[in-house]
Amino acid sequence: MAQFFFKYGAMNSGKSLEIIKVAHNYEEQNKQVEIFTSALDTRTSVGTVASRTGYQRQAIPITDDMDLFESIKALGHRYCILVDEAQFLTKEHVLQLARVVDELDIPVMAFGLKNDFTNELFEGSKYLLLYADKIEEIKTICWFCHKKAMMNLRFVDGKPVYEGEQIQIGGNESYLPVCRKCYFQPGELR
């Protein structure tokens, strides 16, 4: 029986690399998967899952008005659906993915951030935490110390910021993974 997975981690924890690895493992066994990612993520290009390690895969971009259930159903049989940048999903998208699992019997693995730079849940993350069958943290270490990173610290002009728009697309130039202590008392940028 298929299950719905939410795998979350702070920035730079290897979520996109994990998607690329999972897709490779399925495809090496001639099992077709489909990768989706948010159309909001334009860091490389729309419809691209890109890891900081340099690996990339093409994906179907998810727009706000997209019906994921119908889109996946129209693709035909897939062994697994992989979703990157899942924090940007809407509640409706999450419910549509749950239907993919329950009605089409296709496993769905969604990867994304749990919380934003102000430590509030993203809409997609909130509903993934509520509806996923299995929830797993992908761990990484704090940029400034040796502890586990569980927060994302946003920087503007080299200074931490704690207010602003929830969505600002960026990588290491804008965000660093940090522990709770370093979130409130960040060290020197290296």
Solvent accessible surface area in square Angstrom, and as a share of the most:
residue,aa,sasa,rsa
1,M,222,0.99
2,A,13,0.10
3,Q,63,0.28
4,F,3,0.01
5,F,43,0.18
6,F,0,0.00
7,K,21,0.09
8,Y,35,0.13
9,G,3,0.03
10,A,9,0.07
11,M,18,0.08
12,N,49,0.25
13,S,15,0.09
14,G,33,0.31
15,K,23,0.10
16,S,18,0.11
17,L,63,0.32
18,E,44,0.20
19,I,0,0.00
20,I,17,0.09
21,K,100,0.42
22,V,16,0.09
23,A,0,0.00
24,H,97,0.43
25,N,69,0.35
26,Y,55,0.21
27,E,67,0.30
28,E,125,0.56
29,Q,113,0.50
30,N,140,0.72
31,K,67,0.28
32,Q,98,0.44
33,V,9,0.05
34,E,32,0.14
35,I,6,0.03
36,F,1,0.00
37,T,0,0.00
38,S,7,0.04
39,A,26,0.20
40,L,86,0.43
41,D,11,0.06
42,T,76,0.44
43,R,102,0.37
44,T,68,0.39
45,S,55,0.36
46,V,80,0.46
47,G,3,0.03
48,T,6,0.04
49,V,0,0.00
50,A,33,0.26
51,S,14,0.09
52,R,111,0.41
53,T,86,0.50
54,G,58,0.56
55,Y,134,0.51
56,Q,101,0.45
57,R,67,0.25
58,Q,129,0.58
59,A,15,0.12
60,I,51,0.26
61,P,49,0.31
62,I,9,0.05
63,T,63,0.37
64,D,115,0.59
65,D,132,0.68
66,M,37,0.17
67,D,58,0.30
68,L,0,0.00
69,F,6,0.03
70,E,88,0.40
71,S,35,0.22
72,I,0,0.00
73,K,113,0.48
74,A,89,0.69
75,L,55,0.27
76,G,38,0.37
77,H,124,0.55
78,R,26,0.09
79,Y,93,0.36
80,C,0,0.00
81,I,0,0.00
82,L,0,0.00
83,V,0,0.00
84,D,4,0.02
85,E,20,0.09
86,A,0,0.00
87,Q,5,0.02
88,F,30,0.13
89,L,6,0.03
90,T,26,0.15
91,K,72,0.31
92,E,103,0.46
93,H,3,0.01
94,V,0,0.00
95,L,66,0.33
96,Q,33,0.14
97,L,0,0.00
98,A,18,0.14
99,R,99,0.36
100,V,0,0.00
101,V,6,0.04
102,D,115,0.59
103,E,104,0.47
104,L,50,0.25
105,D,87,0.45
106,I,10,0.05
107,P,33,0.21
108,V,0,0.00
109,M,27,0.12
110,A,0,0.00
111,F,0,0.00
112,G,1,0.01
113,L,16,0.08
114,K,63,0.27
115,N,13,0.07
116,D,6,0.03
117,F,3,0.01
118,T,46,0.27
119,N,49,0.25
120,E,109,0.49
121,L,81,0.40
122,F,10,0.04
123,E,85,0.38
124,G,0,0.00
125,S,0,0.00
126,K,89,0.38
127,Y,34,0.13
128,L,0,0.00
129,L,52,0.26
130,L,115,0.57
131,Y,95,0.36
132,A,15,0.12
133,D,83,0.43
134,K,104,0.44
135,I,84,0.42
136,E,90,0.40
137,E,46,0.21
138,I,29,0.15
139,K,130,0.55
140,T,29,0.17
141,I,120,0.61
142,C,3,0.02
143,W,85,0.30
144,F,18,0.08
145,C,42,0.25
146,H,152,0.68
147,K,91,0.38
148,K,81,0.34
149,A,2,0.02
150,M,76,0.34
151,M,21,0.09
152,N,4,0.02
153,L,0,0.00
154,R,8,0.03
155,F,15,0.06
156,V,71,0.41
157,D,139,0.72
158,G,43,0.42
159,K,139,0.59
160,P,47,0.29
161,V,39,0.23
162,Y,84,0.32
163,E,151,0.68
164,G,55,0.53
165,E,138,0.62
166,Q,67,0.30
167,I,77,0.39
168,Q,71,0.32
169,I,57,0.29
170,G,6,0.06
171,G,9,0.08
172,N,65,0.34
173,E,130,0.58
174,S,12,0.07
175,Y,18,0.07
176,L,5,0.02
177,P,3,0.02
178,V,0,0.00
179,C,4,0.03
180,R,140,0.51
181,K,122,0.52
182,C,13,0.08
183,Y,8,0.03
184,F,133,0.55
185,Q,124,0.55
186,P,40,0.25
187,G,36,0.35
188,E,146,0.65
189,L,85,0.42
190,R,197,0.72
